[in-house]
Amino acid sequence: MGTKDREGFLKQFLVYALLICIGFIYIYPLLHMISTSFMSLDDLLDSSIKWLPSSLDFSNYKQAGDSMNFWTSLLQSIIIAGVPTICNLVSCSIVGYGLARFNFKGKSICMGIIILTFVLPSQVTMIPTYVLYSNMGILNTLWAFILPAIVAQGINAPIFILIFWQFFRQIPKVLNEAAKIDGAGYFESFYKIAIPSGKPAFITVGLFSFVWYWNEAYLTNLYVHGVYGDSSWTTLVIQLQNFATNYSNFQAGGGSGGAGAPTLNESINMAGTVLSIIPLLLLYFVLQKQFVESIDRTGITGE
């Protein structure tokens, strides 16, 4: 079991065994999905093939990508998730900074309202919001996501405000006082002190916001995609949600083989799923180090 200064073999073995088991639980579905996506129809029907396909069938990705209109859907997904995320970063950071740095009457009430809006389910406000957007004429457009984000009311914006509030509280007030003595105003102090010091909070909020907007299928369908109207906006998640219908229409339209194209099977389904999550996997891979450090510095224990 080791001593106070050195961990013993048995303790290390138990810790690593537990971590490997937990990691396998998370990575098993991903490995199975990737393996199945490269299988041909013969491999799917062959009971002796479980993990490794007899040959890599890249045509599954071509069929899935063409039926999902992958590149157009990818670009629109980045826009739909990225633009509101930028608006969230600006608006929520300003609100969080104001709550962390200024004392005013009704501040506790404002904090309570922010927490309440996060606890309140979106299903409760869905119908009134839909009617409001319809009256404003922004339904089935990207403005349905941009305008709320501009006023710090985007998807899960309350928790972003709390993240910025928690982080900006940790910045010493003497820095702002020194900037004030040098003639800096409130916005200049925010721009030159809070923003450079708040890099971990910005990375955390930016990543969370982008992922939540990316994975949000129902609200995107309702407000932007135009499930009850006509809109050209779509996302990879929506394309995946309607994958069977899109693939049938793709076959009927004579695309990529037309009538000779293979019927929809599990391999093509898995290939479509892999295509829809690849951008997020790449994003996590690139920002993994910064994200872990940001989580530690902003004080988030889990999400």
N, C-alpha and C positions, 0 to 999 in steps of 0.2 A: 504493500500500500504506500510505501515511501515515507518521507519525513516532511517536516515543515519547509525545508529548503529544497527538496527534490521529490518530484512525483515518482511513485513506484510504477513498475511495469503493469501490475494488475489494474491500477486506477487508470492509467493511460489506455490500456486495452479496452476497458469498459466504456470509457468516454468516446474513443474512436469508433468502437463497434456500434454504439448508440447513434453517433452522427452519421455513420455509413448507412445504417438501417433507415433513418429518417430521410437522408438524401435519396436513397433508392426509391422510397415511397413517392417522392416528388418527381424523380427523373424517369421512373418506369413508364408512365403514360406517354411522355415525350419520345422516349426511345421506341416504344411500340408504334406510335403514330408515324415516326420517320421511317421505320423499317417497313411498315405496311404500305406506305405511300410509294415505295419503289417496287412493289410486287406486281407481277403480271396476273392476269385472270387465272392462268394455269397454276400459279403459285398459291393463289387464294383457295383454289379447289383442292390442292394437294395437302392432305392432312399431315404429311411428314415434314412440311416446311412451317416452322414456327416463327423464327426470328430473321434468319438470313435468307433473302430471296435468291433464287437460282441465278438471276441476272438483274441488273439495275434497269428498270423500265422508266425512262425519263418521259415517255409519252404521257404518263399520268399527269405530270406537272403541266405539260403543254395543253392537254385537254382541259384541266382545271383552270389554268391561267386564261385561256381563250374564252371559256364560258363565263368567267368572272370579270372579263375585261380588265385584267390585272393592272396594267400600267396606269390607265385612266382612274381606276378605283383607288390605286395607291396614292396618286397625286391628290385626289380629292380628299382622301382620308387624312393625309398630312395637313392639308389646308384646314379641314374641319376641326382637327385636333390641335393644330399649331397656332392658328390665329386667336381663338379664345384663350389658349394657354398664355400667350403673350399679354393679352388684355388682363387676365387674372393676375399675372405677375406684377403688373403695374398698379392696378387698382387695389389688390389685397395687400401689397406691401405698403402703400400709402395709408390705408386704413389701419393696418397693424402697427405702423410707426406712430400714427396719431394716438392710438390707444395706449401705446407703451410710453410715450414721452410727455403727454399732456394730461393734466387733471382738470376736469370740468364737471359741472352738475349733470347728473344723469348718466355718468360713465358706466356705473354698475348696471343700470337698466339696459344700456346699449350692449354690454357684454352678455347679459341674460338673453336679449333678443337674438344675438348672433348664435348663441348656443342653442336656443329654441329652434331657429331656422334650420340648424343642422340635424337636430333630433326629429323634426317634423318630416314625415315621409313625403316624397315627391308626388306620390299618388293623390295626396290630399289637395295639392295645388295644381294638379295637371290640367283639369278641365278649365278652371278660371284662367290659367296661363295661356291655354290654347285659344280661348275666346279673346284674351287681351292681344295676343300676337296677331290674331285674325283681324281685329279692329284696327291695329296699327299698320296692317298691310305688310308685315315682315314674315308671315307664315310661308313655309316652303322656300325660304332663303337662308343664307348663312347668317344674316343679321339676327335671327332668332337665337343664335348662340353668342354672337358678338356683343350685342347691346347689354344683356345681363352681365356678361363678364366685365364690360367697361365700368359698370357701377358696383363691382364686387359682389355680384349675385349669380355667378356662373355655377356650374355643377360642382358641388361640394366646396364652394368658396368659403363658407364659414370656418372650416377646418384650416384652410390656407391662411385666413386672417389670424387665427389663433397661433399658427406656427410662426408667422412673422411677429406677432405680439410677444410670444415667448422668447424669441431670439433677440429682438430689439431691446427687450428689458435687460438683457445681459450686457449690453454695451454700456460702458461707464458714462455717466452723465457729464463728467468733467470734460469729455471730448466735445460735447455740444456746447458747454459753457465756454471752453477755449475758443471754439469757432465763432461763438456769439461775440466774444471780446474782439476778435479779429474782424468783425463786421459782417459775418456770414448770416444770412437770413435762414428761415426755417427750411425752405426748399433747397437752399445751397448746402445746409448741414445734412439734409437727407441724401442729397446727391453725392456729396463728397465724403461723408462719414458712414451713413447707414448702409448705402448700397455696396460699397467695397467691403465692408465688414460682414455684410449679410449674404455673401456668396453661398455658404452651405444651405441657408434657408431658401434661396432662389433655386438652387439645383433640386432640392427636395420637392418644393412646390411645383416646379416646372415638370419634373418627371411624373409626379402623381397626377397632375392636371392633364398632361398629355395622354397618359395611359387611361385615365377615366373617360376622357372624351373619345379616345380611340375605341374603347370597348363598349361605350354607350350605344346600344342598338335601338332601344325602345324610344327614347326621347329624340334621337336622330331621325328615326322613322316618322315620328309624330310631328316634329317641328321643321325639319330641314329636308329630309328625303322626299316628302310629299306623298305619304301613304294615302292621304285623303285629297290629294291634289296633283298637280303636275310640276315636277321639279327634276332637274338634271343632276342634282347632287346625290351622291351615294358614297358608301364606304366599303372597305373589304369585309368588315363584320356583317354588314347588311347583305352583301353579295353572298357571303357564306351562309347566312341565315336562310336565304332563298336559293340555295345552291341547286337543289333538285329541279326547281322550276327553271332556273337560268340554264342549267345544262340541257334540259329537254328542249327549251327554245333554241339553244345553240345548235343542237343536233338537227332540229327541224329546219333551221335556217341554212343547213348545208355547210357549216363551218368546220374546218379542220377534219375533213373526212366525210362530213355529211352523214348520209345513211350508213356508210361503212364504218363510222366511228364506233368505238365500244360503248356498250350501255353503261349506265352509271353503276359503279361498284364501290366497295369499301376502299380500294386503293386510290381511286380518283377523289373520293370524299376526304381521305386523309391528306392527299396532296393539296387539296383546296384549303384544309385547315392549317397545314404547314405554311402555305403562302400567306395566310392572314396573320400569322403570329411572327413571321420572320423579322419584320421591321422592329417589333418590340424587343425581340431577343437580341438583335444587333444593338439597339439603343441601350439595353441593360448591360451588354457586354462592353460597350465603349465607356459608359459612365459608371461602371460598377464601383471602382475605387472611390470616385468623388461622391457617389451616392451613399456608400457605407459611412464615409467620413461625415457627410452632411447629416445623416440620420443621428449619428453620435453627438454632433455638436448642437443640433436643434432640440435634442431631448425627446425624440419620438421613440416610444418603446415598442411599437408594432402597429401594423396597418393591414 
